[in-house]
Each structure stands twice: as C-alpha cells, then as structure tokens.
Amino acid sequence: MIQTTTAGDIACMIAEPIQGVGGFSVPPDGLFGAFKEVLDEHGVLFISDEVQTGWGRTGEHFWVSRHTA
C-alpha cells in the first residue's frame, strides 16, 4: 500500500488502539506490531495514541500534567 498509494514520503501513521464510537473496538493481538515492522522498513514513524477514552478525562484540570498532589 505504501508503494502503490503514496508518493513514499510519509511522515507518520497514527492509530488509535481503542475505538469507542458505538462500543469498544480493539485491534487483534499483533496488528500494531505488524504495522510497526512494515513502517520501520520504510522509515515511517508509528504513533499509537488513545484519544477518545482518554482525552481530557483527567478530572479537575484539562491537562494531567497540571495535577498537583
């Protein structure tokens, strides 16, 4: 797919490990590892970022880094 549908100059691939619209969908074991192997061969960064179920859900403050004990 990289060779046939892109110009070959890819910055990164972003994938969400848990998708939660209409239920929870989790990829099968090993899928992201397989993605990473192919992306590494082409020098493409792989970003796994859980957005929906984690975004802004840190309680009192929007950014978790702003929490104090």
PQR file with spaces between the fields and no chain letter, atoms N, CA, C, O and H, PARSE charges and radii, in Angstrom:
ATOM       1  N    MET     1       0.820   -1.176    0.000 -0.4000 1.5000
ATOM       2  CA   MET     1       0.000    0.000    0.000 -0.0000 2.0000
ATOM       3  C    MET     1       0.878    1.259    0.000  0.5500 1.7000
ATOM       4  O    MET     1       0.572    2.227   -0.696 -0.5500 1.4000
ATOM       5  N    ILE     2       1.941    1.247    0.761 -0.4000 1.5000
ATOM       6  CA   ILE     2       2.841    2.398    0.806 -0.0000 2.0000
ATOM       7  C    ILE     2       3.425    2.665   -0.584  0.5500 1.7000
ATOM       8  O    ILE     2       3.507    3.813   -1.019 -0.5500 1.4000
ATOM       9  H    ILE     2       2.189    0.461    1.327  0.4000 1.0000
ATOM      10  N    GLN     3       3.822    1.610   -1.266 -0.4000 1.5000
ATOM      11  CA   GLN     3       4.455    1.763   -2.570 -0.0000 2.0000
ATOM      12  C    GLN     3       3.468    2.119   -3.677  0.5500 1.7000
ATOM      13  O    GLN     3       3.853    2.751   -4.661 -0.5500 1.4000
ATOM      14  H    GLN     3       3.755    0.677   -0.912  0.4000 1.0000
ATOM      15  N    THR     4       2.210    1.727   -3.535 -0.4000 1.5000
ATOM      16  CA   THR     4       1.252    1.930   -4.632 -0.0000 2.0000
ATOM      17  C    THR     4       0.283    3.084   -4.423  0.5500 1.7000
ATOM      18  O    THR     4      -0.295    3.575   -5.393 -0.5500 1.4000
ATOM      19  H    THR     4       1.898    1.214   -2.736  0.4000 1.0000
ATOM      20  N    THR     5       0.090    3.530   -3.192 -0.4000 1.5000
ATOM      21  CA   THR     5      -0.918    4.578   -2.962 -0.0000 2.0000
ATOM      22  C    THR     5      -0.355    5.854   -2.350  0.5500 1.7000
ATOM      23  O    THR     5      -1.110    6.773   -2.033 -0.5500 1.4000
ATOM      24  H    THR     5       0.560    3.131   -2.404  0.4000 1.0000
ATOM      25  N    THR     6       0.964    5.919   -2.180 -0.4000 1.5000
ATOM      26  CA   THR     6       1.583    7.139   -1.651 -0.0000 2.0000
ATOM      27  C    THR     6       2.772    7.515   -2.528  0.5500 1.7000
ATOM      28  O    THR     6       3.215    6.734   -3.371 -0.5500 1.4000
ATOM      29  H    THR     6       1.578    5.172   -2.437  0.4000 1.0000
ATOM      30  N    ALA     7       3.274    8.716   -2.315 -0.4000 1.5000
ATOM      31  CA   ALA     7       4.482    9.147   -3.005 -0.0000 2.0000
ATOM      32  C    ALA     7       5.725    8.592   -2.302  0.5500 1.7000
ATOM      33  O    ALA     7       6.849    8.805   -2.757 -0.5500 1.4000
ATOM      34  H    ALA     7       2.914    9.350   -1.631  0.4000 1.0000
ATOM      35  N    GLY     8       5.517    7.877   -1.188 -0.4000 1.5000
ATOM      36  CA   GLY     8       6.627    7.278   -0.452 -0.0000 2.0000
ATOM      37  C    GLY     8       7.238    8.180    0.590  0.5500 1.7000
ATOM      38  O    GLY     8       8.145    7.762    1.309 -0.5500 1.4000
ATOM      39  H    GLY     8       4.604    7.703   -0.818  0.4000 1.0000
ATOM      40  N    ASP     9       6.766    9.402    0.691 -0.4000 1.5000
ATOM      41  CA   ASP     9       7.291   10.362    1.660 -0.0000 2.0000
ATOM      42  C    ASP     9       6.241   10.561    2.755  0.5500 1.7000
ATOM      43  O    ASP     9       5.491   11.537    2.742 -0.5500 1.4000
ATOM      44  H    ASP     9       6.029    9.742    0.107  0.4000 1.0000
ATOM      45  N    ILE    10       6.200    9.623    3.699 -0.4000 1.5000
ATOM      46  CA   ILE    10       5.167    9.605    4.733 -0.0000 2.0000
ATOM      47  C    ILE    10       5.780   10.050    6.054  0.5500 1.7000
ATOM      48  O    ILE    10       6.822    9.538    6.461 -0.5500 1.4000
ATOM      49  H    ILE    10       6.809    8.830    3.710  0.4000 1.0000
ATOM      50  N    ALA    11       5.143   10.992    6.716 -0.4000 1.5000
ATOM      51  CA   ALA    11       5.645   11.481    7.999 -0.0000 2.0000
ATOM      52  C    ALA    11       5.398   10.472    9.112  0.5500 1.7000
ATOM      53  O    ALA    11       6.302   10.154    9.885 -0.5500 1.4000
ATOM      54  H    ALA    11       4.296   11.408    6.385  0.4000 1.0000
ATOM      55  N    CYS    12       4.164    9.969    9.191 -0.4000 1.5000
ATOM      56  CA   CYS    12       3.837    9.038   10.259 -0.0000 2.0000
ATOM      57  C    CYS    12       2.504    8.367    9.991  0.5500 1.7000
ATOM      58  O    CYS    12       1.750    8.772    9.107 -0.5500 1.4000
ATOM      59  H    CYS    12       3.430   10.227    8.563  0.4000 1.0000
ATOM      60  N    MET    13       2.231    7.334   10.772 -0.4000 1.5000
ATOM      61  CA   MET    13       0.924    6.704   10.805 -0.0000 2.0000
ATOM      62  C    MET    13       0.418    6.820   12.232  0.5500 1.7000
ATOM      63  O    MET    13       1.111    6.435   13.174 -0.5500 1.4000
ATOM      64  H    MET    13       2.844    7.005   11.491  0.4000 1.0000
ATOM      65  N    ILE    14      -0.778    7.346   12.395 -0.4000 1.5000
ATOM      66  CA   ILE    14      -1.378    7.474   13.723 -0.0000 2.0000
ATOM      67  C    ILE    14      -2.518    6.467   13.820  0.5500 1.7000
ATOM      68  O    ILE    14      -3.408    6.441   12.970 -0.5500 1.4000
ATOM      69  H    ILE    14      -1.341    7.660   11.630  0.4000 1.0000
ATOM      70  N    ALA    15      -2.485    5.646   14.855 -0.4000 1.5000
ATOM      71  CA   ALA    15      -3.527    4.649   15.060 -0.0000 2.0000
ATOM      72  C    ALA    15      -4.040    4.744   16.486  0.5500 1.7000
ATOM      73  O    ALA    15      -3.269    4.959   17.421 -0.5500 1.4000
ATOM      74  H    ALA    15      -1.762    5.667   15.546  0.4000 1.0000
ATOM      75  N    GLU    16      -5.324    4.585   16.642 -0.4000 1.5000
ATOM      76  CA   GLU    16      -5.952    4.631   17.957 -0.0000 2.0000
ATOM      77  C    GLU    16      -6.205    3.200   18.429  0.5500 1.7000
ATOM      78  O    GLU    16      -6.963    2.475   17.785 -0.5500 1.4000
ATOM      79  H    GLU    16      -5.950    4.410   15.883  0.4000 1.0000
ATOM      80  N    PRO    17      -5.594    2.775   19.535 -0.5600 1.5000
ATOM      81  CA   PRO    17      -5.697    1.384   19.961  0.2800 2.0000
ATOM      82  C    PRO    17      -7.075    0.955   20.454  0.5500 1.7000
ATOM      83  O    PRO    17      -7.433   -0.217   20.334 -0.5500 1.4000
ATOM      84  N    ILE    18      -7.848    1.877   21.004 -0.4000 1.5000
ATOM      85  CA   ILE    18      -9.203    1.548   21.453 -0.0000 2.0000
ATOM      86  C    ILE    18     -10.150    2.557   20.837  0.5500 1.7000
ATOM      87  O    ILE    18     -10.085    3.747   21.143 -0.5500 1.4000
ATOM      88  H    ILE    18      -7.557    2.829   21.102  0.4000 1.0000
ATOM      89  N    GLN    19     -11.030    2.082   19.969 -0.4000 1.5000
ATOM      90  CA   GLN    19     -12.010    2.968   19.368 -0.0000 2.0000
ATOM      91  C    GLN    19     -13.337    2.746   20.077  0.5500 1.7000
ATOM      92  O    GLN    19     -13.758    1.607   20.280 -0.5500 1.4000
ATOM      93  H    GLN    19     -11.083    1.115   19.721  0.4000 1.0000
ATOM      94  N    GLY    20     -13.995    3.843   20.454 -0.4000 1.5000
ATOM      95  CA   GLY    20     -15.155    3.707   21.320 -0.0000 2.0000
ATOM      96  C    GLY    20     -16.474    4.203   20.771  0.5500 1.7000
ATOM      97  O    GLY    20     -17.447    4.257   21.522 -0.5500 1.4000
ATOM      98  H    GLY    20     -13.653    4.768   20.289  0.4000 1.0000
ATOM      99  N    VAL    21     -16.563    4.567   19.510 -0.4000 1.5000
ATOM     100  CA   VAL    21     -17.846    5.007   18.964 -0.0000 2.0000
ATOM     101  C    VAL    21     -18.688    3.771   18.666  0.5500 1.7000
ATOM     102  O    VAL    21     -18.280    2.911   17.886 -0.5500 1.4000
ATOM     103  H    VAL    21     -15.772    4.523   18.899  0.4000 1.0000
ATOM     104  N    GLY    22     -19.848    3.686   19.279 -0.4000 1.5000
ATOM     105  CA   GLY    22     -20.731    2.542   19.046 -0.0000 2.0000
ATOM     106  C    GLY    22     -20.261    1.271   19.729  0.5500 1.7000
ATOM     107  O    GLY    22     -20.548    0.174   19.251 -0.5500 1.4000
ATOM     108  H    GLY    22     -20.179    4.385   19.913  0.4000 1.0000
ATOM     109  N    GLY    23     -19.549    1.396   20.832 -0.4000 1.5000
ATOM     110  CA   GLY    23     -18.998    0.241   21.529 -0.0000 2.0000
ATOM     111  C    GLY    23     -17.488    0.363   21.567  0.5500 1.7000
ATOM     112  O    GLY    23     -16.934    1.386   21.165 -0.5500 1.4000
ATOM     113  H    GLY    23     -19.316    2.287   21.221  0.4000 1.0000
ATOM     114  N    PHE    24     -16.828   -0.663   22.043 -0.4000 1.5000
ATOM     115  CA   PHE    24     -15.372   -0.628   22.104 -0.0000 2.0000
ATOM     116  C    PHE    24     -14.797   -1.628   21.118  0.5500 1.7000
ATOM     117  O    PHE    24     -15.165   -2.802   21.115 -0.5500 1.4000
ATOM     118  H    PHE    24     -17.279   -1.494   22.370  0.4000 1.0000
ATOM     119  N    SER    25     -13.896   -1.150   20.287 -0.4000 1.5000
ATOM     120  CA   SER    25     -13.253   -1.987   19.286 -0.0000 2.0000
ATOM     121  C    SER    25     -11.746   -1.961   19.530  0.5500 1.7000
ATOM     122  O    SER    25     -11.126   -0.898   19.540 -0.5500 1.4000
ATOM     123  H    SER    25     -13.597   -0.196   20.289  0.4000 1.0000
ATOM     124  N    VAL    26     -11.174   -3.129   19.723 -0.4000 1.5000
ATOM     125  CA   VAL    26      -9.743   -3.260   19.987 -0.0000 2.0000
ATOM     126  C    VAL    26      -9.144   -4.100   18.862  0.5500 1.7000
ATOM     127  O    VAL    26      -9.723   -5.118   18.483 -0.5500 1.4000
ATOM     128  H    VAL    26     -11.678   -3.992   19.715  0.4000 1.0000
ATOM     129  N    PRO    27      -7.988   -3.689   18.318 -0.5600 1.5000
ATOM     130  CA   PRO    27      -7.388   -4.466   17.234  0.2800 2.0000
ATOM     131  C    PRO    27      -6.916   -5.828   17.725  0.5500 1.7000
ATOM     132  O    PRO    27      -6.640   -6.004   18.911 -0.5500 1.4000
ATOM     133  N    PRO    28      -6.823   -6.783   16.820 -0.5600 1.5000
ATOM     134  CA   PRO    28      -6.335   -8.107   17.224  0.2800 2.0000
ATOM     135  C    PRO    28      -4.881   -8.048   17.678  0.5500 1.7000
ATOM     136  O    PRO    28      -4.114   -7.192   17.236 -0.5500 1.4000
ATOM     137  N    ASP    29      -4.513   -8.971   18.567 -0.4000 1.5000
ATOM     138  CA   ASP    29      -3.131   -9.049   19.049 -0.0000 2.0000
ATOM     139  C    ASP    29      -2.160   -9.127   17.873  0.5500 1.7000
ATOM     140  O    ASP    29      -2.374   -9.874   16.919 -0.5500 1.4000
ATOM     141  H    ASP    29      -5.136   -9.667   18.926  0.4000 1.0000
ATOM     142  N    GLY    30      -1.110   -8.355   17.963 -0.4000 1.5000
ATOM     143  CA   GLY    30      -0.060   -8.398   16.957 -0.0000 2.0000
ATOM     144  C    GLY    30      -0.243   -7.451   15.788  0.5500 1.7000
ATOM     145  O    GLY    30       0.690   -7.273   15.004 -0.5500 1.4000
ATOM     146  H    GLY    30      -0.936   -7.748   18.739  0.4000 1.0000
ATOM     147  N    LEU    31      -1.419   -6.830   15.639 -0.4000 1.5000
ATOM     148  CA   LEU    31      -1.662   -5.959   14.483 -0.0000 2.0000
ATOM     149  C    LEU    31      -0.742   -4.750   14.488  0.5500 1.7000
ATOM     150  O    LEU    31      -0.117   -4.439   13.474 -0.5500 1.4000
ATOM     151  H    LEU    31      -2.176   -6.974   16.276  0.4000 1.0000
ATOM     152  N    PHE    32      -0.654   -4.067   15.620 -0.4000 1.5000
ATOM     153  CA   PHE    32       0.190   -2.876   15.670 -0.0000 2.0000
ATOM     154  C    PHE    32       1.667   -3.248   15.524  0.5500 1.7000
ATOM     155  O    PHE    32       2.442   -2.482   14.951 -0.5500 1.4000
ATOM     156  H    PHE    32      -1.162   -4.319   16.444  0.4000 1.0000
ATOM     157  N    GLY    33       2.059   -4.404   16.031 -0.4000 1.5000
ATOM     158  CA   GLY    33       3.428   -4.889   15.845 -0.0000 2.0000
ATOM     159  C    GLY    33       3.732   -5.118   14.372  0.5500 1.7000
ATOM     160  O    GLY    33       4.822   -4.794   13.899 -0.5500 1.4000
ATOM     161  H    GLY    33       1.430   -5.027   16.496  0.4000 1.0000
ATOM     162  N    ALA    34       2.771   -5.674   13.651 -0.4000 1.5000
ATOM     163  CA   ALA    34       2.936   -5.898   12.212 -0.0000 2.0000
ATOM     164  C    ALA    34       3.012   -4.567   11.475  0.5500 1.7000
ATOM     165  O    ALA    34       3.823   -4.409   10.562 -0.5500 1.4000
ATOM     166  H    ALA    34       1.886   -5.936   14.035  0.4000 1.0000
ATOM     167  N    PHE    35       2.174   -3.607   11.864 -0.4000 1.5000
ATOM     168  CA   PHE    35       2.244   -2.267   11.273 -0.0000 2.0000
ATOM     169  C    PHE    35       3.644   -1.692   11.464  0.5500 1.7000
ATOM     170  O    PHE    35       4.252   -1.177   10.526 -0.5500 1.4000
ATOM     171  H    PHE    35       1.515   -3.735   12.606  0.4000 1.0000
ATOM     172  N    LYS    36       4.146   -1.789   12.698 -0.4000 1.5000
ATOM     173  CA   LYS    36       5.443   -1.206   13.056 -0.0000 2.0000
ATOM     174  C    LYS    36       6.573   -1.802   12.222  0.5500 1.7000
ATOM     175  O    LYS    36       7.468   -1.078   11.783 -0.5500 1.4000
ATOM     176  H    LYS    36       3.652   -2.208   13.461  0.4000 1.0000
ATOM     177  N    GLU    37       6.540   -3.100   12.003 -0.4000 1.5000
ATOM     178  CA   GLU    37       7.583   -3.744   11.202 -0.0000 2.0000
ATOM     179  C    GLU    37       7.631   -3.163    9.790  0.5500 1.7000
ATOM     180  O    GLU    37       8.705   -2.837    9.284 -0.5500 1.4000
ATOM     181  H    GLU    37       5.814   -3.688   12.359  0.4000 1.0000
ATOM     182  N    VAL    38       6.477   -3.036    9.165 -0.4000 1.5000
ATOM     183  CA   VAL    38       6.411   -2.507    7.799 -0.0000 2.0000
ATOM     184  C    VAL    38       6.813   -1.030    7.786  0.5500 1.7000
ATOM     185  O    VAL    38       7.566   -0.592    6.916 -0.5500 1.4000
ATOM     186  H    VAL    38       5.604   -3.301    9.576  0.4000 1.0000
ATOM     187  N    LEU    39       6.307   -0.273    8.750 -0.4000 1.5000
ATOM     188  CA   LEU    39       6.631    1.150    8.794 -0.0000 2.0000
ATOM     189  C    LEU    39       8.120    1.373    9.028  0.5500 1.7000
ATOM     190  O    LEU    39       8.705    2.283    8.441 -0.5500 1.4000
ATOM     191  H    LEU    39       5.694   -0.629    9.456  0.4000 1.0000
ATOM     192  N    ASP    40       8.741    0.558    9.874 -0.4000 1.5000
ATOM     193  CA   ASP    40      10.180    0.669   10.124 -0.0000 2.0000
ATOM     194  C    ASP    40      10.982    0.431    8.842  0.5500 1.7000
ATOM     195  O    ASP    40      11.997    1.089    8.613 -0.5500 1.4000
ATOM     196  H    ASP    40       8.266   -0.181   10.351  0.4000 1.0000
ATOM     197  N    GLU    41      10.529   -0.501    8.012 -0.4000 1.5000
ATOM     198  CA   GLU    41      11.213   -0.786    6.751 -0.0000 2.0000
ATOM     199  C    GLU    41      11.233    0.446    5.835  0.5500 1.7000
ATOM     200  O    GLU    41      12.138    0.611    5.016 -0.5500 1.4000
ATOM     201  H    GLU    41       9.704   -1.035    8.198  0.4000 1.0000
ATOM     202  N    HIS    42      10.226    1.298    5.989 -0.4000 1.5000
ATOM     203  CA   HIS    42      10.098    2.478    5.135 -0.0000 2.0000
ATOM     204  C    HIS    42      10.471    3.772    5.854  0.5500 1.7000
ATOM     205  O    HIS    42      10.331    4.856    5.288 -0.5500 1.4000
ATOM     206  H    HIS    42       9.492    1.164    6.654  0.4000 1.0000
ATOM     207  N    GLY    43      10.945    3.667    7.096 -0.4000 1.5000
ATOM     208  CA   GLY    43      11.357    4.849    7.850 -0.0000 2.0000
ATOM     209  C    GLY    43      10.198    5.747    8.261  0.5500 1.7000
ATOM     210  O    GLY    43      10.344    6.966    8.349 -0.5500 1.4000
ATOM     211  H    GLY    43      11.059    2.787    7.555  0.4000 1.0000
ATOM     212  N    VAL    44       9.045    5.133    8.512 -0.4000 1.5000
ATOM     213  CA   VAL    44       7.844    5.886    8.881 -0.0000 2.0000
ATOM     214  C    VAL    44       7.606    5.754   10.383  0.5500 1.7000
ATOM     215  O    VAL    44       7.624    4.648   10.923 -0.5500 1.4000
ATOM     216  H    VAL    44       8.926    4.143    8.440  0.4000 1.0000
ATOM     217  N    LEU    45       7.386    6.875   11.051 -0.4000 1.5000
ATOM     218  CA   LEU    45       7.101    6.892   12.481 -0.0000 2.0000
ATOM     219  C    LEU    45       5.711    6.322   12.751  0.5500 1.7000
ATOM     220  O    LEU    45       4.764    6.638   12.030 -0.5500 1.4000
ATOM     221  H    LEU    45       7.372    7.774   10.612  0.4000 1.0000
ATOM     222  N    PHE    46       5.581    5.489   13.778 -0.4000 1.5000
ATOM     223  CA   PHE    46       4.281    4.937   14.186 -0.0000 2.0000
ATOM     224  C    PHE    46       3.873    5.584   15.501  0.5500 1.7000
ATOM     225  O    PHE    46       4.622    5.544   16.478 -0.5500 1.4000
ATOM     226  H    PHE    46       6.350    5.233   14.364  0.4000 1.0000
ATOM     227  N    ILE    47       2.684    6.180   15.525 -0.4000 1.5000
ATOM     228  CA   ILE    47       2.159    6.815   16.732 -0.0000 2.0000
ATOM     229  C    ILE    47       0.885    6.091   17.128  0.5500 1.7000
ATOM     230  O    ILE    47      -0.067    6.019   16.350 -0.5500 1.4000
ATOM     231  H    ILE    47       2.076    6.213   14.732  0.4000 1.0000
ATOM     232  N    SER    48       0.871    5.560   18.332 -0.4000 1.5000
ATOM     233  CA   SER    48      -0.322    4.936   18.887 -0.0000 2.0000
ATOM     234  C    SER    48      -0.840    5.865   19.971  0.5500 1.7000
ATOM     235  O    SER    48      -0.203    6.022   21.013 -0.5500 1.4000
ATOM     236  H    SER    48       1.644    5.618   18.963  0.4000 1.0000
ATOM     237  N    ASP    49      -1.987    6.480   19.734 -0.4000 1.5000
ATOM     238  CA   ASP    49      -2.499    7.496   20.643 -0.0000 2.0000
ATOM     239  C    ASP    49      -3.955    7.222   20.962  0.5500 1.7000
ATOM     240  O    ASP    49      -4.811    7.266   20.077 -0.5500 1.4000
ATOM     241  H    ASP    49      -2.504    6.352   18.888  0.4000 1.0000
ATOM     242  N    GLU    50      -4.234    6.942   22.208 -0.4000 1.5000
ATOM     243  CA   GLU    50      -5.600    6.695   22.647 -0.0000 2.0000
ATOM     244  C    GLU    50      -6.270    8.044   22.880  0.5500 1.7000
ATOM     245  O    GLU    50      -5.967    8.727   23.859 -0.5500 1.4000
ATOM     246  H    GLU    50      -3.539    6.906   22.927  0.4000 1.0000
ATOM     247  N    VAL    51      -7.153    8.419   22.013 -0.4000 1.5000
ATOM     248  CA   VAL    51      -7.731    9.759   22.033 -0.0000 2.0000
ATOM     249  C    VAL    51      -9.087    9.796   22.726  0.5500 1.7000
ATOM     250  O    VAL    51      -9.249   10.514   23.712 -0.5500 1.4000
ATOM     251  H    VAL    51      -7.399    7.864   21.218  0.4000 1.0000
ATOM     252  N    GLN    52     -10.035    9.059   22.247 -0.4000 1.5000
ATOM     253  CA   GLN    52     -11.414    9.233   22.697 -0.0000 2.0000
ATOM     254  C    GLN    52     -11.633    8.907   24.169  0.5500 1.7000
ATOM     255  O    GLN    52     -12.225    9.712   24.888 -0.5500 1.4000
ATOM     256  H    GLN    52      -9.903    8.476   21.445  0.4000 1.0000
ATOM     257  N    THR    53     -11.181    7.771   24.625 -0.4000 1.5000
ATOM     258  CA   THR    53     -11.469    7.406   26.009 -0.0000 2.0000
ATOM     259  C    THR    53     -10.526    8.050   27.009  0.5500 1.7000
ATOM     260  O    THR    53     -10.776    7.985   28.212 -0.5500 1.4000
ATOM     261  H    THR    53     -10.701    7.118   24.041  0.4000 1.0000
ATOM     262  N    GLY    54      -9.452    8.671   26.545 -0.4000 1.5000
ATOM     263  CA   GLY    54      -8.513    9.295   27.461 -0.0000 2.0000
ATOM     264  C    GLY    54      -8.453   10.808   27.357  0.5500 1.7000
ATOM     265  O    GLY    54      -8.014   11.461   28.303 -0.5500 1.4000
ATOM     266  H    GLY    54      -9.249    8.724   25.568  0.4000 1.0000
ATOM     267  N    TRP    55      -8.869   11.375   26.268 -0.4000 1.5000
ATOM     268  CA   TRP    55      -8.712   12.807   26.003 -0.0000 2.0000
ATOM     269  C    TRP    55      -9.505   13.645   26.999  0.5500 1.7000
ATOM     270  O    TRP    55     -10.730   13.547   27.065 -0.5500 1.4000
ATOM     271  H    TRP    55      -9.226   10.845   25.499  0.4000 1.0000
ATOM     272  N    GLY    56      -8.817   14.453   27.757 -0.4000 1.5000
ATOM     273  CA   GLY    56      -9.465   15.382   28.667 -0.0000 2.0000
ATOM     274  C    GLY    56     -10.148   14.741   29.862  0.5500 1.7000
ATOM     275  O    GLY    56     -10.909   15.405   30.565 -0.5500 1.4000
ATOM     276  H    GLY    56      -7.821   14.534   27.703  0.4000 1.0000
ATOM     277  N    ARG    57      -9.895   13.488   30.098 -0.4000 1.5000
ATOM     278  CA   ARG    57     -10.562   12.805   31.188 -0.0000 2.0000
ATOM     279  C    ARG    57      -9.634   12.689   32.396  0.5500 1.7000
ATOM     280  O    ARG    57      -9.459   11.611   32.963 -0.5500 1.4000
ATOM     281  H    ARG    57      -9.277   12.949   29.527  0.4000 1.0000
ATOM     282  N    THR    58      -9.054   13.803   32.769 -0.4000 1.5000
ATOM     283  CA   THR    58      -8.081   13.771   33.857 -0.0000 2.0000
ATOM     284  C    THR    58      -8.649   14.345   35.150  0.5500 1.7000
ATOM     285  O    THR    58      -7.922   14.538   36.124 -0.5500 1.4000
ATOM     286  H    THR    58      -9.196   14.679   32.308  0.4000 1.0000
ATOM     287  N    GLY    59      -9.924   14.612   35.152 -0.4000 1.5000
ATOM     288  CA   GLY    59     -10.528   15.121   36.377 -0.0000 2.0000
ATOM     289  C    GLY    59     -10.641   16.618   36.383  0.5500 1.7000
ATOM     290  O    GLY    59     -11.213   17.215   35.471 -0.5500 1.4000
ATOM     291  H    GLY    59     -10.515   14.456   34.360  0.4000 1.0000
ATOM     292  N    GLU    60     -10.091   17.229   37.419 -0.4000 1.5000
ATOM     293  CA   GLU    60     -10.261   18.653   37.683 -0.0000 2.0000
ATOM     294  C    GLU    60      -9.681   19.552   36.589  0.5500 1.7000
ATOM     295  O    GLU    60     -10.301   20.543   36.205 -0.5500 1.4000
ATOM     296  H    GLU    60      -9.626   16.744   38.160  0.4000 1.0000
ATOM     297  N    HIS    61      -8.501   19.207   36.092 -0.4000 1.5000
ATOM     298  CA   HIS    61      -7.824   20.026   35.094 -0.0000 2.0000
ATOM     299  C    HIS    61      -7.828   19.328   33.746  0.5500 1.7000
ATOM     300  O    HIS    61      -7.888   18.100   33.673 -0.5500 1.4000
ATOM     301  H    HIS    61      -7.998   18.401   36.404  0.4000 1.0000
ATOM     302  N    PHE    62      -7.764   20.108   32.688 -0.4000 1.5000
ATOM     303  CA   PHE    62      -7.755   19.532   31.339 -0.0000 2.0000
ATOM     304  C    PHE    62      -6.513   18.708   31.083  0.5500 1.7000
ATOM     305  O    PHE    62      -6.613   17.596   30.565 -0.5500 1.4000
ATOM     306  H    PHE    62      -7.715   21.105   32.747  0.4000 1.0000
ATOM     307  N    TRP    63      -5.337   19.224   31.434 -0.4000 1.5000
ATOM     308  CA   TRP    63      -4.083   18.502   31.192 -0.0000 2.0000
ATOM     309  C    TRP    63      -3.631   17.794   32.453  0.5500 1.7000
ATOM     310  O    TRP    63      -3.552   18.409   33.517 -0.5500 1.4000
ATOM     311  H    TRP    63      -5.256   20.127   31.855  0.4000 1.0000
ATOM     312  N    VAL    64      -3.333   16.513   32.347 -0.4000 1.5000
ATOM     313  CA   VAL    64      -2.919   15.737   33.508 -0.0000 2.0000
ATOM     314  C    VAL    64      -1.626   16.280   34.107  0.5500 1.7000
ATOM     315  O    VAL    64      -1.391   16.127   35.306 -0.5500 1.4000
ATOM     316  H    VAL    64      -3.396   16.014   31.483  0.4000 1.0000
ATOM     317  N    SER    65      -0.784   16.912   33.291 -0.4000 1.5000
ATOM     318  CA   SER    65       0.482   17.452   33.810 -0.0000 2.0000
ATOM     319  C    SER    65       0.259   18.599   34.788  0.5500 1.7000
ATOM     320  O    SER    65       1.177   18.982   35.513 -0.5500 1.4000
ATOM     321  H    SER    65      -0.975   17.036   32.317  0.4000 1.0000
ATOM     322  N    ARG    66      -0.928   19.139   34.812 -0.4000 1.5000
ATOM     323  CA   ARG    66      -1.220   20.268   35.714 -0.0000 2.0000
ATOM     324  C    ARG    66      -1.748   19.807   37.082  0.5500 1.7000
ATOM     325  O    ARG    66      -1.946   20.623   37.982 -0.5500 1.4000
ATOM     326  H    ARG    66      -1.673   18.828   34.223  0.4000 1.0000
ATOM     327  N    HIS    67      -1.970   18.505   37.226 -0.4000 1.5000
ATOM     328  CA   HIS    67      -2.460   17.996   38.511 -0.0000 2.0000
ATOM     329  C    HIS    67      -1.386   18.130   39.588  0.5500 1.7000
ATOM     330  O    HIS    67      -0.200   17.931   39.323 -0.5500 1.4000
ATOM     331  H    HIS    67      -1.809   17.843   36.495  0.4000 1.0000
ATOM     332  N    THR    68      -1.802   18.460   40.770 -0.4000 1.5000
ATOM     333  CA   THR    68      -0.879   18.510   41.899 -0.0000 2.0000
ATOM     334  C    THR    68      -1.405   17.624   43.005  0.5500 1.7000
ATOM     335  O    THR    68      -2.610   17.403   43.132 -0.5500 1.4000
ATOM     336  H    THR    68      -2.766   18.622   40.985  0.4000 1.0000
ATOM     337  N    ALA    69      -0.493   17.127   43.793 -0.4000 1.5000
ATOM     338  CA   ALA    69      -0.870   16.213   44.894 -0.0000 2.0000
ATOM     339  C    ALA    69      -1.393   17.004   46.077  0.5500 1.7000
ATOM     340  O    ALA    69      -1.760   16.420   47.096 -0.5500 1.4000
ATOM     341  H    ALA    69       0.485   17.306   43.690  0.4000 1.0000
